[in-house]
């Protein structure tokens, strides 16, 4: 006798996890947009990493030429990592 969950139960769990993750990302995004100058309200890197992992684990990927990536691509192109590293190391 197997104690393994049924495929239907696993599909339901998957749907719940996807919904919870989506809802949390939405709430975090709203908090960040409403408080742009408060770093404590920024979307946590851990939440972003969990979302990326969920997408990757489920085979969801975007083409490098996808219009959805244009904004991210532009921001990454403008990012000066040397300045970012130095800013984080400099007392404010």
N, CA, C and O atoms as a GROMACS GRO file, in nm:
protein
  368
    1UNK      N    1   0.085  -0.118   0.000
    1UNK     CA    2   0.000   0.000   0.000
    1UNK      C    3   0.089   0.124   0.000
    1UNK      O    4   0.186   0.132   0.076
    2UNK      N    5   0.056   0.218  -0.085
    2UNK     CA    6   0.138   0.339  -0.099
    2UNK      C    7   0.072   0.457  -0.029
    2UNK      O    8  -0.050   0.474  -0.035
    3UNK      N    9   0.152   0.537   0.037
    3UNK     CA   10   0.103   0.658   0.101
    3UNK      C   11   0.122   0.780   0.012
    3UNK      O   12   0.103   0.894   0.056
    4UNK      N   13   0.160   0.757  -0.112
    4UNK     CA   14   0.185   0.865  -0.206
    4UNK      C   15   0.056   0.940  -0.238
    4UNK      O   16  -0.050   0.879  -0.254
    5UNK      N   17   0.066   1.071  -0.247
    5UNK     CA   18  -0.051   1.153  -0.278
    5UNK      C   19  -0.096   1.127  -0.421
    5UNK      O   20  -0.015   1.094  -0.508
    6UNK      N   21  -0.223   1.142  -0.444
    6UNK     CA   22  -0.276   1.122  -0.578
    6UNK      C   23  -0.234   1.237  -0.669
    6UNK      O   24  -0.197   1.345  -0.622
    7UNK      N   25  -0.240   1.212  -0.799
    7UNK     CA   26  -0.204   1.317  -0.895
    7UNK      C   27  -0.298   1.438  -0.880
    7UNK      O   28  -0.255   1.552  -0.894
    8UNK      N   29  -0.424   1.410  -0.853
    8UNK     CA   30  -0.521   1.519  -0.834
    8UNK      C   31  -0.483   1.604  -0.712
    8UNK      O   32  -0.489   1.727  -0.717
    9UNK      N   33  -0.443   1.539  -0.603
    9UNK     CA   34  -0.403   1.611  -0.483
    9UNK      C   35  -0.278   1.696  -0.509
    9UNK      O   36  -0.267   1.809  -0.463
   10UNK      N   37  -0.184   1.639  -0.585
   10UNK     CA   38  -0.062   1.713  -0.617
   10UNK      C   39  -0.093   1.832  -0.708
   10UNK      O   40  -0.034   1.939  -0.692
   11UNK      N   41  -0.184   1.814  -0.803
   11UNK     CA   42  -0.225   1.925  -0.890
   11UNK      C   43  -0.290   2.037  -0.808
   11UNK      O   44  -0.265   2.155  -0.833
   12UNK      N   45  -0.373   1.999  -0.712
   12UNK     CA   46  -0.438   2.098  -0.626
   12UNK      C   47  -0.334   2.173  -0.542
   12UNK      O   48  -0.342   2.295  -0.528
   13UNK      N   49  -0.239   2.100  -0.487
   13UNK     CA   50  -0.133   2.162  -0.408
   13UNK      C   51  -0.051   2.258  -0.494
   13UNK      O   52  -0.018   2.369  -0.451
   14UNK      N   53  -0.019   2.215  -0.614
   14UNK     CA   54   0.056   2.299  -0.707
   14UNK      C   55  -0.021   2.428  -0.736
   14UNK      O   56   0.038   2.537  -0.736
   15UNK      N   57  -0.150   2.418  -0.759
   15UNK     CA   58  -0.232   2.535  -0.788
   15UNK      C   59  -0.236   2.630  -0.668
   15UNK      O   60  -0.230   2.752  -0.685
   16UNK      N   61  -0.247   2.575  -0.549
   16UNK     CA   62  -0.250   2.658  -0.428
   16UNK      C   63  -0.117   2.730  -0.409
   16UNK      O   64  -0.115   2.850  -0.378
   17UNK      N   65  -0.006   2.660  -0.428
   17UNK     CA   66   0.126   2.721  -0.413
   17UNK      C   67   0.143   2.833  -0.517
   17UNK      O   68   0.194   2.940  -0.484
   18UNK      N   69   0.102   2.808  -0.639
   18UNK     CA   70   0.111   2.910  -0.744
   18UNK      C   71   0.029   3.033  -0.707
   18UNK      O   72   0.075   3.146  -0.724
   19UNK      N   73  -0.092   3.012  -0.657
   19UNK     CA   74  -0.178   3.123  -0.619
   19UNK      C   75  -0.119   3.200  -0.501
   19UNK      O   76  -0.118   3.323  -0.502
   20UNK      N   77  -0.071   3.129  -0.399
   20UNK     CA   78  -0.012   3.196  -0.283
   20UNK      C   79   0.110   3.278  -0.322
   20UNK      O   80   0.127   3.391  -0.276
   21UNK      N   81   0.194   3.222  -0.405
   21UNK     CA   82   0.314   3.292  -0.450
   21UNK      C   83   0.276   3.416  -0.532
   21UNK      O   84   0.334   3.523  -0.514
   22UNK      N   85   0.180   3.401  -0.620
   22UNK     CA   86   0.134   3.513  -0.701
   22UNK      C   87   0.074   3.624  -0.613
   22UNK      O   88   0.103   3.742  -0.633
   23UNK      N   89  -0.008   3.585  -0.517
   23UNK     CA   90  -0.068   3.684  -0.427
   23UNK      C   91   0.037   3.757  -0.344
   23UNK      O   92   0.030   3.878  -0.327
   24UNK      N   93   0.135   3.682  -0.293
   24UNK     CA   94   0.240   3.745  -0.212
   24UNK      C   95   0.323   3.842  -0.295
   24UNK      O   96   0.360   3.949  -0.248
   25UNK      N   97   0.354   3.803  -0.419
   25UNK     CA   98   0.428   3.893  -0.508
   25UNK      C   99   0.346   4.020  -0.535
   25UNK      O  100   0.403   4.129  -0.539
   26UNK      N  101   0.217   4.007  -0.554
   26UNK     CA  102   0.131   4.124  -0.577
   26UNK      C  103   0.130   4.215  -0.455
   26UNK      O  104   0.144   4.337  -0.469
   27UNK      N  105   0.114   4.157  -0.338
   27UNK     CA  106   0.114   4.239  -0.214
   27UNK      C  107   0.249   4.307  -0.194
   27UNK      O  108   0.255   4.425  -0.159
   28UNK      N  109   0.357   4.235  -0.218
   28UNK     CA  110   0.491   4.292  -0.201
   28UNK      C  111   0.514   4.404  -0.301
   28UNK      O  112   0.575   4.506  -0.269
   29UNK      N  113   0.466   4.386  -0.422
   29UNK     CA  114   0.481   4.489  -0.525
   29UNK      C  115   0.406   4.615  -0.488
   29UNK      O  116   0.457   4.726  -0.505
   30UNK      N  117   0.285   4.600  -0.437
   30UNK     CA  118   0.206   4.716  -0.393
   30UNK      C  119   0.276   4.788  -0.279
   30UNK      O  120   0.286   4.910  -0.280
   31UNK      N  121   0.325   4.712  -0.179
   31UNK     CA  122   0.397   4.774  -0.067
   31UNK      C  123   0.518   4.851  -0.117
   31UNK      O  124   0.543   4.963  -0.072
   32UNK      N  125   0.593   4.794  -0.208
   32UNK     CA  126   0.714   4.858  -0.260
   32UNK      C  127   0.678   4.985  -0.338
   32UNK      O  128   0.745   5.087  -0.324
   33UNK      N  129   0.572   4.978  -0.419
   33UNK     CA  130   0.532   5.095  -0.498
   33UNK      C  131   0.478   5.208  -0.410
   33UNK      O  132   0.499   5.325  -0.439
   34UNK      N  133   0.410   5.172  -0.302
   34UNK     CA  134   0.354   5.273  -0.212
   34UNK      C  135   0.460   5.336  -0.122
   34UNK      O  136   0.439   5.445  -0.069
   35UNK      N  137   0.573   5.270  -0.105
   35UNK     CA  138   0.680   5.316  -0.016
   35UNK      C  139   0.815   5.307  -0.085
   35UNK      O  140   0.903   5.235  -0.039
   36UNK      N  141   0.834   5.380  -0.196
   36UNK     CA  142   0.957   5.363  -0.273
   36UNK      C  143   1.085   5.402  -0.200
   36UNK      O  144   1.193   5.353  -0.233
   37UNK      N  145   1.074   5.488  -0.100
   37UNK     CA  146   1.194   5.531  -0.029
   37UNK      C  147   1.222   5.450   0.098
   37UNK      O  148   1.318   5.477   0.169
   38UNK      N  149   1.139   5.350   0.125
   38UNK     CA  150   1.156   5.268   0.245
   38UNK      C  151   1.210   5.131   0.205
   38UNK      O  152   1.135   5.047   0.156
   39UNK      N  153   1.340   5.107   0.227
   39UNK     CA  154   1.399   4.978   0.188
   39UNK      C  155   1.333   4.858   0.255
   39UNK      O  156   1.337   4.747   0.200
   40UNK      N  157   1.273   4.877   0.372
   40UNK     CA  158   1.209   4.765   0.440
   40UNK      C  159   1.082   4.720   0.370
   40UNK      O  160   1.029   4.612   0.399
   41UNK      N  161   1.032   4.801   0.279
   41UNK     CA  162   0.910   4.767   0.204
   41UNK      C  163   0.942   4.711   0.065
   41UNK      O  164   0.851   4.677  -0.010
   42UNK      N  165   1.069   4.702   0.032
   42UNK     CA  166   1.109   4.648  -0.099
   42UNK      C  167   1.074   4.500  -0.107
   42UNK      O  168   1.064   4.431  -0.005
   43UNK      N  169   1.056   4.452  -0.227
   43UNK     CA  170   1.031   4.309  -0.246
   43UNK      C  171   1.157   4.234  -0.207
   43UNK      O  172   1.266   4.265  -0.254
   44UNK      N  173   1.142   4.135  -0.122
   44UNK     CA  174   1.259   4.064  -0.071
   44UNK      C  175   1.323   3.980  -0.181
   44UNK      O  176   1.254   3.919  -0.262
   45UNK      N  177   1.455   3.976  -0.182
   45UNK     CA  178   1.525   3.889  -0.278
   45UNK      C  179   1.484   3.742  -0.262
   45UNK      O  180   1.482   3.668  -0.360
   46UNK      N  181   1.452   3.701  -0.141
   46UNK     CA  182   1.410   3.563  -0.118
   46UNK      C  183   1.279   3.532  -0.189
   46UNK      O  184   1.263   3.424  -0.246
   47UNK      N  185   1.185   3.627  -0.185
   47UNK     CA  186   1.057   3.606  -0.253
   47UNK      C  187   1.077   3.599  -0.404
   47UNK      O  188   1.018   3.514  -0.471
   48UNK      N  189   1.159   3.687  -0.455
   48UNK     CA  190   1.188   3.685  -0.598
   48UNK      C  191   1.255   3.553  -0.636
   48UNK      O  192   1.221   3.493  -0.738
   49UNK      N  193   1.349   3.509  -0.555
   49UNK     CA  194   1.419   3.382  -0.582
   49UNK      C  195   1.322   3.264  -0.580
   49UNK      O  196   1.332   3.173  -0.662
   50UNK      N  197   1.227   3.265  -0.486
   50UNK     CA  198   1.128   3.157  -0.480
   50UNK      C  199   1.041   3.157  -0.604
   50UNK      O  200   1.008   3.050  -0.657
   51UNK      N  201   1.003   3.275  -0.650
   51UNK     CA  202   0.920   3.283  -0.771
   51UNK      C  203   0.998   3.232  -0.892
   51UNK      O  204   0.944   3.156  -0.973
   52UNK      N  205   1.123   3.273  -0.904
   52UNK     CA  206   1.206   3.227  -1.015
   52UNK      C  207   1.223   3.075  -1.010
   52UNK      O  208   1.214   3.008  -1.112
   53UNK      N  209   1.248   3.022  -0.891
   53UNK     CA  210   1.264   2.877  -0.875
   53UNK      C  211   1.136   2.804  -0.913
   53UNK      O  212   1.140   2.701  -0.981
   54UNK      N  213   1.022   2.856  -0.870
   54UNK     CA  214   0.894   2.793  -0.903
   54UNK      C  215   0.876   2.789  -1.054
   54UNK      O  216   0.836   2.686  -1.110
   55UNK      N  217   0.904   2.900  -1.120
   55UNK     CA  218   0.891   2.904  -1.266
   55UNK      C  219   0.986   2.806  -1.333
   55UNK      O  220   0.948   2.730  -1.422
   56UNK      N  221   1.112   2.808  -1.288
   56UNK     CA  222   1.212   2.719  -1.347
   56UNK      C  223   1.176   2.572  -1.325
   56UNK      O  224   1.185   2.491  -1.417
   57UNK      N  225   1.134   2.539  -1.203
   57UNK     CA  226   1.098   2.401  -1.171
   57UNK      C  227   0.980   2.352  -1.254
   57UNK      O  228   0.962   2.232  -1.275
   58UNK      N  229   0.898   2.447  -1.301
   58UNK     CA  230   0.781   2.412  -1.380
   58UNK      C  231   0.800   2.435  -1.529
   58UNK      O  232   0.704   2.433  -1.606
   59UNK      N  233   0.924   2.456  -1.568
   59UNK     CA  234   0.956   2.468  -1.709
   59UNK      C  235   0.907   2.594  -1.775
   59UNK      O  236   0.888   2.598  -1.897
   60UNK      N  237   0.885   2.699  -1.697
   60UNK     CA  238   0.839   2.825  -1.753
   60UNK      C  239   0.960   2.912  -1.782
   60UNK      O  240   1.040   2.941  -1.693
   61UNK      N  241   0.972   2.953  -1.907
   61UNK     CA  242   1.085   3.036  -1.947
   61UNK      C  243   1.037   3.136  -2.052
   61UNK      O  244   0.941   3.111  -2.125
   62UNK      N  245   1.106   3.248  -2.058
   62UNK     CA  246   1.075   3.349  -2.160
   62UNK      C  247   1.191   3.354  -2.258
   62UNK      O  248   1.307   3.339  -2.220
   63UNK      N  249   1.158   3.376  -2.380
   63UNK     CA  250   1.260   3.394  -2.483
   63UNK      C  251   1.339   3.520  -2.452
   63UNK      O  252   1.284   3.618  -2.402
   64UNK      N  253   1.467   3.519  -2.483
   64UNK     CA  254   1.551   3.637  -2.459
   64UNK      C  255   1.502   3.758  -2.539
   64UNK      O  256   1.535   3.871  -2.505
   65UNK      N  257   1.425   3.734  -2.643
   65UNK     CA  258   1.374   3.844  -2.726
   65UNK      C  259   1.231   3.881  -2.690
   65UNK      O  260   1.167   3.958  -2.762
   66UNK      N  261   1.180   3.827  -2.581
   66UNK     CA  262   1.042   3.856  -2.540
   66UNK      C  263   1.026   4.003  -2.502
   66UNK      O  264   1.109   4.056  -2.428
   67UNK      N  265   0.921   4.069  -2.550
   67UNK     CA  266   0.897   4.209  -2.512
   67UNK      C  267   0.881   4.227  -2.361
   67UNK      O  268   0.907   4.335  -2.308
   68UNK      N  269   0.839   4.122  -2.293
   68UNK     CA  270   0.824   4.130  -2.147
   68UNK      C  271   0.957   4.152  -2.077
   68UNK      O  272   0.961   4.198  -1.963
   69UNK      N  273   1.066   4.119  -2.143
   69UNK     CA  274   1.198   4.134  -2.084
   69UNK      C  275   1.265   4.266  -2.122
   69UNK      O  276   1.373   4.297  -2.071
   70UNK      N  277   1.204   4.344  -2.210
   70UNK     CA  278   1.265   4.468  -2.257
   70UNK      C  279   1.300   4.564  -2.142
   70UNK      O  280   1.411   4.618  -2.139
   71UNK      N  281   1.207   4.584  -2.050
   71UNK     CA  282   1.231   4.676  -1.938
   71UNK      C  283   1.346   4.626  -1.850
   71UNK      O  284   1.433   4.704  -1.812
   72UNK      N  285   1.345   4.497  -1.819
   72UNK     CA  286   1.452   4.440  -1.738
   72UNK      C  287   1.586   4.450  -1.810
   72UNK      O  288   1.688   4.484  -1.749
   73UNK      N  289   1.586   4.420  -1.938
   73UNK     CA  290   1.709   4.428  -2.017
   73UNK      C  291   1.765   4.569  -2.016
   73UNK      O  292   1.886   4.589  -2.001
   74UNK      N  293   1.678   4.668  -2.032
   74UNK     CA  294   1.721   4.808  -2.032
   74UNK      C  295   1.778   4.848  -1.896
   74UNK      O  296   1.881   4.916  -1.889
   75UNK      N  297   1.714   4.806  -1.790
   75UNK     CA  298   1.762   4.840  -1.656
   75UNK      C  299   1.896   4.773  -1.627
   75UNK      O  300   1.984   4.835  -1.567
   76UNK      N  301   1.911   4.650  -1.670
   76UNK     CA  302   2.039   4.581  -1.648
   76UNK      C  303   2.150   4.645  -1.730
   76UNK      O  304   2.264   4.652  -1.684
   77UNK      N  305   2.118   4.692  -1.849
   77UNK     CA  306   2.218   4.757  -1.933
   77UNK      C  307   2.266   4.887  -1.870
   77UNK      O  308   2.382   4.924  -1.886
   78UNK      N  309   2.177   4.957  -1.800
   78UNK     CA  310   2.212   5.085  -1.737
   78UNK      C  311   2.278   5.069  -1.600
   78UNK      O  312   2.330   5.166  -1.545
   79UNK      N  313   2.275   4.950  -1.546
   79UNK     CA  314   2.327   4.926  -1.413
   79UNK      C  315   2.479   4.926  -1.413
   79UNK      O  316   2.542   4.853  -1.489
   80UNK      N  317   2.536   5.009  -1.327
   80UNK     CA  318   2.682   5.012  -1.312
   80UNK      C  319   2.714   4.934  -1.185
   80UNK      O  320   2.704   4.988  -1.074
   81UNK      N  321   2.752   4.810  -1.200
   81UNK     CA  322   2.775   4.724  -1.084
   81UNK      C  323   2.887   4.774  -0.995
   81UNK      O  324   2.882   4.755  -0.873
   82UNK      N  325   2.988   4.839  -1.053
   82UNK     CA  326   3.095   4.893  -0.970
   82UNK      C  327   3.041   4.999  -0.876
   82UNK      O  328   3.076   5.001  -0.758
   83UNK      N  329   2.956   5.088  -0.926
   83UNK     CA  330   2.895   5.190  -0.840
   83UNK      C  331   2.806   5.128  -0.734
   83UNK      O  332   2.806   5.172  -0.620
   84UNK      N  333   2.730   5.024  -0.772
   84UNK     CA  334   2.641   4.957  -0.677
   84UNK      C  335   2.721   4.894  -0.564
   84UNK      O  336   2.684   4.906  -0.447
   85UNK      N  337   2.830   4.826  -0.597
   85UNK     CA  338   2.913   4.761  -0.496
   85UNK      C  339   2.976   4.866  -0.405
   85UNK      O  340   2.976   4.851  -0.283
   86UNK      N  341   3.030   4.970  -0.463
   86UNK     CA  342   3.094   5.075  -0.384
   86UNK      C  343   2.994   5.146  -0.295
   86UNK      O  344   3.024   5.179  -0.180
   87UNK      N  345   2.873   5.171  -0.348
   87UNK     CA  346   2.770   5.240  -0.268
   87UNK      C  347   2.735   5.156  -0.146
   87UNK      O  348   2.717   5.210  -0.037
   88UNK      N  349   2.726   5.025  -0.163
   88UNK     CA  350   2.692   4.937  -0.051
   88UNK      C  351   2.804   4.928   0.052
   88UNK      O  352   2.778   4.894   0.167
   89UNK      N  353   2.926   4.958   0.012
   89UNK     CA  354   3.038   4.947   0.104
   89UNK      C  355   3.073   5.080   0.169
   89UNK      O  356   3.152   5.085   0.263
   90UNK      N  357   3.014   5.188   0.120
   90UNK     CA  358   3.046   5.321   0.170
   90UNK      C  359   2.949   5.357   0.281
   90UNK      O  360   2.828   5.342   0.264
   91UNK      N  361   2.998   5.405   0.397
   91UNK     CA  362   2.907   5.448   0.504
   91UNK      C  363   2.820   5.562   0.454
   91UNK      O  364   2.866   5.655   0.388
   92UNK      N  365   2.694   5.553   0.488
   92UNK     CA  366   2.598   5.657   0.445
   92UNK      C  367   2.576   5.759   0.553
   92UNK      O  368   2.498   5.853   0.534
   0.00000   0.00000   0.00000
